[in-house]
């Protein structure tokens, strides 16, 4: 019976993820900025103005703009997407349907992960061929895997935003979280170049910890322990999911 149930359910998960991806792909306002902004910023700051310092700036930004790139699809896909669909009644319809409850969220997670892969492939190709970044194959692979998995905490953060924010305010809220958090986490400028009070705030934000894990792969991190960054990201992910669950329950009661 269990095998029969899985055979019936798995196509539902697949189709939900497929149509979520296709629906997102047909939204130029999401696709173009998500793909273009990390590449554009890297081309400008990593290549055009990153030729000095023995290529260190280009190498550093290949890692940190990779982190910056995967955050966008997670926050906008979950934060704006869920807030909008909740306000339209689409989320309630999904909950009332016989579709497995997790299929909706799994589809959004899959969409975010696919876009993260696309961004990383394009960005790393640009870094290697345009920025002359010479990482070893092992470094490229480890960097790719680290940043890809690091997309998950930001999906949880996006879910938190989507569960609490009104649809009309969700884009503004995501931007107010996304851009300052990225700057203060050292994704654009190394943390040690920020004013001290800003640098002290960096450890509060998940992009800082993911960026440090990525930078450790290329020996350009601030020197913290890997397990500390991993634990912080795990704790923050659980916290975001818990607060998101409270938000969804509140909406149901309302």
C-alpha positions as CSV (number, residue, x, y, z in Angstrom):
1,X,0.0,0.0,0.0
2,X,2.8,2.3,0.8
3,X,4.4,1.8,-2.6
4,X,1.1,2.4,-4.3
5,X,0.7,5.6,-2.4
6,X,4.1,6.8,-3.3
7,X,3.5,6.0,-7.0
8,X,0.3,8.2,-6.8
9,X,1.8,11.0,-4.9
10,X,5.2,11.5,-6.6
11,X,3.7,12.6,-9.9
12,X,1.8,15.3,-8.0
13,X,5.0,16.6,-6.5
14,X,6.7,16.5,-9.9
15,X,3.9,18.3,-11.7
16,X,3.5,20.9,-9.0
17,X,7.2,21.7,-9.1
18,X,7.2,21.7,-13.0
19,X,4.3,24.2,-13.2
20,X,5.7,26.3,-10.4
21,X,9.0,26.6,-12.4
22,X,7.2,27.3,-15.7
23,X,5.0,29.9,-14.0
24,X,8.0,31.6,-12.6
25,X,9.9,31.4,-15.8
26,X,7.1,33.3,-17.5
27,X,7.4,36.2,-15.1
28,X,10.1,38.5,-16.5
29,X,9.9,40.8,-13.5
30,X,11.3,37.9,-11.4
31,X,13.5,36.1,-13.9
32,X,15.5,39.0,-15.4
33,X,16.5,40.7,-12.2
34,X,17.3,37.4,-10.5
35,X,19.6,36.3,-13.3
36,X,20.9,39.7,-14.4
37,X,21.7,41.6,-11.2
38,X,24.4,39.2,-9.8
39,X,26.0,39.0,-13.2
40,X,25.9,42.7,-13.8
41,X,27.2,43.6,-10.4
42,X,30.0,41.0,-10.7
43,X,30.9,42.2,-14.2
44,X,31.1,45.8,-12.9
45,X,32.8,45.3,-9.5
46,X,34.6,42.0,-9.9
47,X,35.9,42.3,-13.5
48,X,35.9,46.0,-14.6
49,X,37.2,47.2,-11.2
50,X,38.6,44.0,-9.8
51,X,41.7,43.5,-12.0
52,X,44.1,44.6,-9.3
53,X,45.2,42.9,-6.1
54,X,46.3,39.9,-8.0
55,X,42.7,39.0,-8.9
56,X,41.7,38.7,-5.2
57,X,38.8,41.0,-5.6
58,X,37.4,39.0,-8.5
59,X,37.9,35.8,-6.5
60,X,36.3,37.2,-3.4
61,X,33.3,38.5,-5.2
62,X,32.8,35.3,-7.1
63,X,32.0,33.7,-3.8
64,X,30.0,36.5,-2.2
65,X,28.0,37.4,-5.3
66,X,27.2,33.7,-5.6
67,X,25.7,34.0,-2.1
68,X,23.9,37.2,-3.1
69,X,22.6,35.6,-6.2
70,X,20.9,32.6,-4.5
71,X,19.2,34.7,-1.8
72,X,17.1,36.6,-4.3
73,X,15.0,33.6,-5.7
74,X,14.5,32.3,-2.2
75,X,13.2,35.6,-0.7
76,X,11.2,36.7,-3.7
77,X,9.9,33.3,-4.6
78,X,8.7,32.5,-1.1
79,X,8.2,35.9,0.4
80,X,6.4,37.7,-2.4
81,X,5.0,34.5,-4.0
82,X,3.3,33.2,-0.9
83,X,2.1,36.6,0.3
84,X,0.5,37.2,-3.1
85,X,-1.0,33.8,-3.5
86,X,-2.3,33.9,0.1
87,X,-4.1,37.2,-0.5
88,X,-5.6,35.9,-3.7
89,X,-7.0,32.8,-2.0
90,X,-4.8,30.5,-4.0
91,X,-3.1,29.1,-0.9
92,X,-6.5,28.4,0.7
93,X,-7.6,26.6,-2.4
94,X,-4.4,24.5,-2.4
95,X,-5.0,23.6,1.3
96,X,-8.6,22.6,0.5
97,X,-7.6,20.3,-2.4
98,X,-6.6,16.7,-2.0
99,X,-3.1,17.6,-3.0
100,X,-0.4,16.7,-0.4
101,X,0.1,19.7,1.8
102,X,3.9,19.7,1.3
103,X,3.7,19.6,-2.5
104,X,3.1,23.4,-2.7
105,X,6.1,24.3,-0.5
106,X,8.3,21.6,-2.1
107,X,7.5,23.1,-5.5
108,X,8.6,26.5,-4.4
109,X,11.8,25.1,-2.8
110,X,12.6,23.3,-6.1
111,X,12.0,26.4,-8.1
112,X,14.3,28.4,-5.8
113,X,17.0,25.7,-6.0
114,X,16.8,25.5,-9.8
115,X,17.2,29.2,-10.2
116,X,20.1,29.1,-7.7
117,X,21.9,26.6,-9.9
118,X,21.3,28.7,-13.0
119,X,22.7,31.8,-11.3
120,X,25.8,30.0,-9.9
121,X,26.6,28.4,-13.3
122,X,26.4,31.7,-15.1
123,X,28.3,33.6,-12.4
124,X,31.1,31.1,-12.1
125,X,31.4,30.9,-15.8
126,X,31.7,34.7,-15.9
127,X,34.3,34.6,-13.1
128,X,36.4,31.9,-14.8
129,X,36.4,33.3,-18.3
130,X,35.8,37.0,-17.7
131,X,37.5,37.5,-14.4
132,X,40.3,35.0,-14.8
133,X,39.5,33.4,-11.5
134,X,41.7,30.3,-11.2
135,X,40.1,28.1,-8.5
136,X,41.0,24.4,-8.6
137,X,38.2,22.0,-9.8
138,X,37.7,20.9,-6.2
139,X,37.3,24.5,-5.0
140,X,34.7,25.2,-7.8
141,X,32.8,22.1,-6.9
142,X,32.9,22.7,-3.1
143,X,31.9,26.3,-3.6
144,X,29.0,25.4,-5.9
145,X,27.7,22.8,-3.4
146,X,28.1,25.0,-0.4
147,X,26.3,28.0,-1.8
148,X,23.6,25.8,-3.4
149,X,22.7,24.2,0.0
150,X,22.9,27.6,1.6
151,X,19.8,28.6,-0.4
152,X,17.6,26.6,2.1
153,X,17.9,29.0,5.1
154,X,16.8,31.9,2.9
155,X,13.8,29.9,1.6
156,X,12.8,29.6,5.3
157,X,13.3,33.4,5.7
158,X,11.2,34.0,2.6
159,X,8.5,31.7,4.0
160,X,8.6,33.8,7.2
161,X,8.1,37.0,5.2
162,X,5.4,35.5,3.1
163,X,3.5,34.2,6.1
164,X,3.3,37.5,7.8
165,X,3.5,40.3,5.3
166,X,0.5,41.8,3.3
167,X,0.8,41.1,-0.4
168,X,1.0,44.7,-1.4
169,X,3.9,45.3,1.0
170,X,5.8,42.1,0.4
171,X,8.1,43.4,-2.4
172,X,9.1,46.4,-0.3
173,X,9.7,44.2,2.8
174,X,11.8,41.7,0.9
175,X,14.0,44.5,-0.5
176,X,14.3,46.1,2.9
177,X,15.6,42.8,4.2
178,X,17.6,41.6,1.2
179,X,19.7,44.6,0.3
180,X,20.8,45.9,3.8
181,X,21.3,42.4,5.0
182,X,23.6,41.6,2.0
183,X,25.6,44.8,2.5
184,X,26.1,44.3,6.3
185,X,27.0,40.7,5.8
186,X,30.1,41.6,3.6
187,X,28.7,40.4,0.3
188,X,29.6,43.6,-1.5
189,X,32.5,44.9,0.7
190,X,34.5,42.7,3.1
191,X,33.3,43.0,6.7
192,X,36.7,44.2,7.9
193,X,36.3,47.2,5.6
194,X,33.0,48.3,7.1
195,X,32.8,50.6,10.1
196,X,33.3,48.6,13.3
197,X,29.7,48.9,14.5
198,X,28.4,47.6,11.2
199,X,31.0,44.8,11.2
200,X,29.8,43.8,14.6
201,X,26.3,43.4,13.3
202,X,27.3,41.0,10.5
203,X,27.2,37.9,12.7
204,X,23.5,38.4,13.2
205,X,22.7,37.8,9.6
206,X,22.5,34.4,7.7
207,X,24.3,35.7,4.6
208,X,27.4,36.4,6.6
209,X,27.7,32.8,7.8
210,X,27.0,31.4,4.4
211,X,29.5,33.8,2.8
212,X,32.1,32.8,5.4
213,X,31.6,29.1,4.5
214,X,32.0,30.0,0.9
215,X,35.1,32.1,1.4
216,X,36.7,29.4,3.6
217,X,36.7,27.2,0.5
218,X,39.1,29.7,-1.2
219,X,40.9,30.7,2.0
220,X,39.5,34.3,2.1
221,X,37.3,34.0,5.2
222,X,37.5,35.8,8.5
223,X,38.9,32.8,10.3
224,X,35.8,31.4,12.1
225,X,35.1,27.7,12.6
226,X,33.0,25.9,10.0
227,X,30.8,24.2,12.6
228,X,29.9,27.6,14.2
229,X,28.6,29.0,10.9
230,X,26.7,25.7,10.1
231,X,25.1,25.6,13.5
232,X,24.0,29.3,13.3
233,X,22.5,28.7,9.9
234,X,20.6,25.6,11.2
235,X,19.3,27.4,14.2
236,X,18.2,30.4,12.2
237,X,16.5,28.1,9.7
238,X,14.5,26.4,12.5
239,X,13.7,29.8,14.0
240,X,12.4,31.2,10.7
241,X,10.3,28.1,10.1
242,X,8.8,28.2,13.6
243,X,7.9,31.9,13.2
244,X,6.4,31.2,9.7
245,X,4.2,28.5,11.2
246,X,3.0,30.9,13.8
247,X,2.2,33.4,11.0
248,X,0.2,30.8,9.0
249,X,-1.7,29.7,12.1
250,X,-2.6,33.3,12.8
251,X,-3.9,33.8,9.3
252,X,-6.0,30.7,9.6
253,X,-7.5,32.0,12.9
254,X,-8.1,35.4,11.3
